[in-house]
Amino acid sequence: QVQLAESGGGLVQAGGSLRISCAASEITFSTRAMGWFRQAPGEAREFVAAISPYGGSTYYADFVEGRFTISRDNAKNTVYLQMNSLKLEDTAVYYCAADPSMGRLTSRPSWWGQGTQVTVSS
């Protein structure tokens, strides 16, 4: 069982930056594709970014538009999402996700974290 714990959410002004983290409690972390999703109030959960097990490949939703960067540190069992140029519409609960398959991760990940709130203010 993979346990994922997000941290680093908070309140930030529009145009600002924030980095959120996700720590995984599993010794086979380096074999898992990792990703981030988000869910705004009243909206469906949506894919944000994904990274392959050893970090060689990354994928982003179109709305990211080069503002976010996903990365991972396999020695620390941690995946990060650096968010720059934040917009009001980036306000959401951000969820970490993991799956053995990169393809399945982007649609139906096997494991989810509890989420961390990111609020962008004007």
N, C-alpha and C positions, 0 to 999 in steps of 0.2 A: 504494500500500500504506500503510495507516494503522498506525502503531506507537504503542502505548499503554504508558505506564510509571506504575505505581502507586507511591505512597510514603505514609509516615505511619502505617503499621500499628504495632502494639506491644502491650504488656501494660497493662491498665487495670483498676482495681477496679470491681466491680459498683456501679452508680449514677453512675459517672464519665462523662467525655466524651472523645471522640477525633475528630479530623478527618483523613480520608484524602483524598489528592489523586491525580489522574490527568492526566499531561501527554501531549498528543498531538503527534506530529511530522508535521503535515500543514497545508498552507496553507488548505485548505478546511474547517478545523475547524468554522467557524460554520455550515456546511451540514449537519452531522451531528447526529442525535439521539444523546445520550449516556446511559449508564446504569451502574448497579452491580448486580452479582449477588454471591451468596455461596455457599460450599460448606463445610459442616461435615463432620468426619470420618464416613465411612460413609453420608453423605447425598447426595442429588442436588443439583446446583447449582440455586439458586432466585433469582428476580428480587427485587430490593430496591427500586430506585428508577430513574426515568428523567426526563430533561429534554429539552424540544424544542430545536431548533437555536438559537433566540434567547432561550431561557429563559422563554418565555411560558406554557408548560404543564409541569406536573410530575405525576408519578404515583408512587404508593407501594404496596408490598405491604401487606396488611392487618396483618401482624404489626408493622409499623413503629409504628403507633398514635401518630403525632405526635412520635415521639422523634428521627427523622432528618430532615435537610434536605439536598436535593441542590441544587447551584448550579453556575454556570459563569462563567468569565471568558474570553470569546472573544478578548480582546486578548492573553491569556497562553496560549491553547490548553489550558486546564486546566478540569477538572470536579472538584468537591469533594463529599464526603459528610460532613456534620457529624452525629455520632452522640452523643446525650445519653441519660442515664438507662439506660446500658448494662446488659444482663442477661447472666447466665452463658450463656444460649442464643444470644447474639449471637456467640459465639466461632466463627470460621470464617475461611477465606481469602476475601477480598473481591476481586472481579474487576471491572475497568472494561471497558465494552463500548461499541462505536460502530456506527452504521448510518445510511444515508441515510434510512431509513424509521422513524418512531416506532413504527408498528405491528409491524414485524418486530423491532425492537430488543428488545421485551419478551419475545420468544420465541426468536428465532434470529438474534442479531446477527452482522453480517459480520466484525467484528474484536473481538479480545479482548486484554486485557493479561495479564501473567504472574501477577498476584495479589499481595496483601499480607496477611500474617497479622494478624488481630485476636484477641487473647486476653483474655477477661474473667475475672477471678479473684474469689473470694469474700473 
